[in-house]
Amino acid sequence: MVTKRRTGPIAKSNADRMVDAVFYAFLSLFALSTLFPLYYVIVMSITPYTEVMRSGGFVMFPRQVTFDAYKEIFSSGRIPQALKITVTVTFVGTALNLFATSLLAYALSKKTVPGRSALLLGIVFTMLFSGGMIPTYLVVRAVGLVDTIWALILPGLVSTFNMLIMKTYFEGLPHEIEEAAKVDGCGDLRTLFRIVLPLSTPIFATMGLFYGVGHWNAYFAGIMYLNDKRLYPLQVVLQNMIRSPDVSQELEIRNPMLVAQLPPETIKMATVVVAILPILLVYPFLQKYFIKGMLIGAIKG
């Protein structure tokens, strides 16, 4: 006699349910503690001055909403220019980063390249020991990059960590595909751009996110290599604005009467929202590629 095995879900005991409840409660509290600073920044950026004063400087649920702070920072002379510089550096820098990183990673993924081991050792050595801040500045100044947006792009053109991940990903691709391309008459560059790169969407999205976020949040390079305020990226302007006692002067706001009706914290929080919103909007679209690229690039090879 054949008995059928029950394939339904296994009933959980009371102890298991209690553990799950505690676990989910902890994750919920952790998520709230992570999202609350973002919520507070957004709320403060749209809260009128009168309500901020009435509540003592802390508002959880504003009764009124105003977008005057956003109107002022976009009508100022500093934020639109800084946003333009940041967007330009992010797009141009990320494109050049991916181009240079893919060329180097593809070359080092081939074991037949002469001097590959010595070159790879020299590149990895830079992860442990760097030239230092002052020598780097002297090199940037010597090549004429000071007070140009290229000072925010070229000194960090290739990240060793990102290059190693991309190299590992290239090494995990089937060699038969490249051999078939060479049989059809493709050279190394054509094989890279026509065969390998279209198969590397996950790792390119991952590295693009790494490089893009790095350029968008660039602060130290701006204060180190730039003296012209018109070339300051958004993060440098935001830092200067937070440290400045006069927000309207730092942002070059043209309507001081309206600024007097807005608390400085509201203008600062509105600038913070402008600085973080683009990254928050882009990340969900790249998340699936980000996870896949990191797992494949870290495991294979």
N, C-alpha and C positions, 0 to 999 in steps of 0.2 A: 504494500500500500504506500502510495506516494503522498507525502504531506506537502502542502504549499507553504512556502516561507513568507512570512509577513514582511512586506516592503514599505510599509508606512513609516512616518517619522517617529523617532524614539521619544517617548514622553520624558520630559525633564522633571527631576525631583525638585522639591521645595528649596533645597540648598542651592541647586544650580540656578533656579530662578532668582534667588536672593543675590547670588554672585553677579548675575547678569544685570540686575537692577542697580547694584552698587557700581558696576563698571560703566553702565550707560549714564548714570547720574554724574560720575566723575568726568566722563567725556563731555557731557553737556556743560558742566561748570567750566571745564577747560576751554571749550569753544566760546562760551560767553565772555570769559576773561580775555580771550584773544580778540574778539570782535568789539568789545566795549570801547577800547581806545579809538577805533575807527568810527564807531557810532558817535562818540563824544565830539570828535573833531568835526564831523559833518554837521551835527546839531549846532555846535557853537558857530559854525560858519554861516548859518542861516537864521540866527537868533537876533532880534532887534536889540538895540542898546538899552532901551527902557526895561525890557524883560530881564536882561543880564544883570542890570543894577538892582532890580527888585528881588531877584533870586539870590543875590550875593555872589554872583560870578559862576554859578553852577546850575545848568539847566538840563534836565533829563528829557522832558517832553515840552517843547516850546508851544505856547498858545498862538503865537504869530510867527510867520515866516517872511524873511526878506532876503533878496538876492542882491542887495546894494553892494555888498563886499565884492562879489564876483564882477559886478559891473565896473567897480572902481579899479580892481587890479587889472582887468583887461583894457580899460581905458587909460591906464598909466603908461609911462614911457619905458618901464623897466621889465615888467613881467612878459609882455608879448615878445620883446626882443630876446629875453632869456629863454623863453619857450621855443622860439625859432632856432636859436643856437643849439638847444638840447635836442630837438627833433632832428636837425641836420646832422649833428654829431652821431646820434643814435643810428640813423638809417645808413649814412655813409660809412661810419665806423664799423657797424655790424657787417655790412656787405664786404668791406675790405678784410675784416677779421676772418670771415668764413672763407673768402677766396684764398688768403695766405695760409690759413690753418689747413684747409683741404689739400693744397699743393704739398705742404711739408708732410702732412700725415700720410698722404698717398705714397710719397716717395719713400718714407721710412717704413711703410708696411711691406715693402718689397725686400726680401732677404738678399736679393742679387745685387743691390745697389752697393758700389764700392765705398768703403769707409762708413758703412751704415752704423756699425756698433760704436765707433768712436764719436760720430756725430750725435747719435742718440744719447750717449753718456754725457757729452758736453751740454746737451739741451736739458737733460734731467738734472745736471749739476746746478743749473740756475734756479731750480726749485728750492735748493737748500742754501745757496749762497748767491747773493746779488751784489751788484756793484755799489749800491748805497744811494742815498738820496742826493747828496751833493754831486758825485760823479755823474749821476743821471741828468741832473739839471745842467751841468756843464756841457754834456753831450747835446742836450736839446738846444741849448743856447748857441753852441758852436755850429749847428746845422741850420740855424735861423728859424727855429720853430716857435720861439718865445713870442707871445702876443699874436698867435694865430690859432685857429681852431684845430689845425693839424697837430698841435701839441697835446690835444685831448685824444687823438686817434693813434698816431704812429708809434709813440713810445711803448704802447701795449698792444701792438698789432697781432701778436701770436701769444696766446696763453699756453704754457707748457702743459698744464693739467688738461685743458680742452683738447690740445693736440694729441695727447696720449690716449684719451678716450676715443677720439675719432680714428686714430691709427688702429686701435684694437678693433673697432667696428669694421674698418676696411679689411683687416686680416681675417675677419669672420665671414666675409662674402665668398661665395663659391668661385674658385679659381677657373672653373670651366667656362664661365661666362666671359671672363677677360681673354682666355685663350681663344674662344670662338671669335671674339671681336678682332683679335690680332690676325687670325686666319683670314678674316674678311678685309684686311688691309688697314685696320685702325692703328694709329700710333698711340703712345702713352697718354698724351693730352686728350686726344679724341676719345680714347677709351674712358678716361676719367670723366669728361664732361658729358659724353653721350650714353655711357653705360653705368658707371659706378655712381655718379651723383644722383641720377634719377632713382636708384635703388636705396639711397641713403637719406630719404626724407625724415625718418625719425631722429637720426643723429644730427642732421642739419637743423631741425626745429629746436632740438635741445641746446645745441651750441649757440644758435641764434638767440634763444632766450637768455642764456648765460651772458653773452656779449651785450645784448640789448639792454638788459637790466643794469649791467655794469656801466655802460655809457650813460644811461638815464640817471643813475645815482652818482655819477662822477662828481666829486667835490674836491678832493685833495689836489688833483691835477689842475683844476681851475684856479685855485689860490696859489699854486706853486709856479705855474708857467704863464699866467695871464695878469697883466697890469691894467689893461683897458677894460673898463666896466661894461662897455658895449659888447664884449665878447664873453661875459660871465654866463655860465650855464645856469639853469634854474635852481639847482641845489645850492650854489654859491650865493645867489640872490636871496634865497630863502634863509640861509644861515645869517647873512648880513642883516636881513630884516628882523630876525628874531633878536639879535644882539643890539639893534639900534633902538634908542629911546624914541626917535621920531620916525614912525612908519611912513608917513606921507612923504617925507624928504627922501628916504631911502628908495621908495618905489617911484618917485617923481610923479605923484598923483596930482592931477591938474585941478581937482575940485576940493580944496581944503575944507570948505564949509560942510560938505557931505562927510568927509573923514571925521570931522568933529562930532557928527551924529552916530558914528560907528565906533565901537570899542576897538582898541588895537588888537585884542585877542581875536576878534571876529575876522579882521583882515588877515591876520597870520594863519588862522585855521583855514580860511578860504584858499590861501596860497598853498597850504599843505595838501588840501584836497586836489587842487590842480596838478600838484606834483606827483601824487600817487594814483590818480584815477586812470591814466592811460595804461599803466602796468596792470592794474586790476582788470581792465577790460580785455587786454590781450591775452593774459595768462590762461583763462578757461579754454580758449581755442587751441592752445599749444600743449595743454596738460597731457593728453593721450600720447602725443609724440614725445613729450618730455620723459614720461615714465618708461615708455618702450625703449627710447634711445639710451637712457641711463642704464637700464638692466642689460641690454644687449652689449653696450660698449664696455660695461664693467665685467661681464662674465666671460664673453668669448675671448679667444686669443691665447 
